[in-house]
Amino acid sequence: MKCAIHHKEHCDCHQSRIADIRCKEVINVCDGCRLGFPCDVLVDMTFGRLVAIVVPGPSKFFGLLGRKDDYIIPWECIKTIGQDAILVEFDERKHRHERIRRGFFV
């Protein structure tokens, strides 16, 4: 893929698109738990930097009763972004945030 910043075919500036990040599974290295795939990112618009990634919480009863609270994983907790996975180190209880309810079942 061609670098969008430097317009080179093989650039080493370590950039990634949001769409690429959404395709990588998030794994907590503390307990080996597979958290899922990022659904969103939080960006600091003042400084133009990525603040956190958002991973949807696990589904309740096969997804019929919605999901549990989302994980908001701060950038500081991200240890490595690899080819297929994002390795994070964090306490799930501290970084769970209530999911915004949109409808009756979700």
C-alpha positions as CSV (number, residue, x, y, z in Angstrom):
1,M,0.0,0.0,0.0
2,K,1.2,3.5,-0.9
3,C,1.9,5.9,2.0
4,A,-0.7,8.7,2.0
5,I,1.7,11.1,3.7
6,H,5.0,10.5,1.9
7,H,3.6,9.0,-1.3
8,K,6.1,6.1,-1.2
9,E,5.3,2.5,-1.9
10,H,7.2,1.1,1.1
11,C,7.3,3.8,3.8
12,D,8.3,3.1,7.4
13,C,6.2,5.9,9.1
14,H,3.9,3.3,10.8
15,Q,0.6,4.8,9.8
16,S,-2.7,2.9,9.8
17,R,-6.2,3.6,8.7
18,I,-9.2,3.4,11.1
19,A,-10.6,0.7,8.7
20,D,-7.5,-1.4,9.3
21,I,-7.7,-1.0,13.0
22,R,-11.3,-2.2,13.0
23,C,-10.2,-5.5,11.4
24,K,-7.7,-6.4,14.2
25,E,-8.7,-8.4,17.2
26,V,-8.0,-6.8,20.7
27,I,-6.4,-9.2,23.2
28,N,-5.7,-8.4,26.8
29,V,-2.2,-9.6,27.7
30,C,-3.0,-9.7,31.4
31,D,-5.3,-12.7,31.1
32,G,-5.2,-13.6,27.4
33,C,-8.9,-12.7,27.0
34,R,-10.0,-11.9,23.5
35,L,-12.1,-8.7,23.8
36,G,-13.3,-8.4,20.2
37,F,-12.8,-5.9,17.4
38,P,-12.7,-2.1,17.8
39,C,-15.9,-0.5,16.6
40,D,-14.8,3.1,17.2
41,V,-11.9,5.4,18.2
42,L,-11.8,8.5,20.4
43,V,-9.8,11.4,19.0
44,D,-8.7,14.6,20.8
45,M,-9.7,17.2,18.3
46,T,-7.6,19.9,20.0
47,F,-4.3,18.1,19.5
48,G,-5.3,15.8,16.7
49,R,-4.3,12.5,18.3
50,L,-5.9,9.2,19.1
51,V,-7.0,9.0,22.7
52,A,-8.6,5.5,22.9
53,I,-10.2,2.7,21.0
54,V,-13.7,1.4,21.8
55,V,-14.5,-2.3,21.8
56,P,-18.1,-3.4,22.2
57,G,-18.8,-5.4,25.3
58,P,-19.7,-9.1,25.1
59,S,-23.2,-9.9,23.9
60,K,-25.9,-11.1,26.3
61,F,-27.9,-14.3,25.5
62,F,-26.6,-14.8,21.9
63,G,-27.0,-11.1,21.1
64,L,-30.8,-11.1,21.6
65,L,-30.7,-9.0,24.8
66,G,-28.1,-6.5,23.5
67,R,-24.6,-6.2,24.8
68,K,-22.8,-5.5,28.1
69,D,-20.9,-2.3,28.6
70,D,-18.2,-1.2,26.1
71,Y,-14.5,-1.3,26.8
72,I,-12.8,2.1,26.3
73,I,-9.1,1.3,26.1
74,P,-6.8,4.3,26.5
75,W,-3.9,4.7,24.1
76,E,-1.5,4.3,27.0
77,C,-2.8,0.7,27.5
78,I,-2.1,-0.3,23.9
79,K,1.2,-2.3,23.9
80,T,1.4,-3.4,20.3
81,I,-0.5,-3.1,17.1
82,G,0.5,-6.1,15.0
83,Q,-0.6,-7.5,11.6
84,D,-3.7,-9.3,13.0
85,A,-4.1,-8.2,16.6
86,I,-3.9,-5.3,19.0
87,L,-2.3,-6.3,22.4
88,V,-3.5,-4.3,25.3
89,E,-2.7,-4.3,29.0
90,F,-5.6,-3.1,31.2
91,D,-8.0,-3.9,34.0
92,E,-11.4,-4.6,32.4
93,R,-13.3,-3.4,35.4
94,K,-11.8,0.1,35.3
95,H,-12.3,0.7,31.6
96,R,-15.8,-0.5,31.1
97,H,-18.3,2.2,30.2
98,E,-22.0,2.0,30.0
99,R,-23.3,1.4,26.5
100,I,-25.6,4.0,25.0
101,R,-29.0,2.3,24.7
102,R,-30.6,3.0,21.3
103,G,-33.7,0.8,21.2
104,F,-35.7,-1.7,23.2
105,F,-33.5,-4.7,22.8
106,V,-30.0,-3.1,22.1
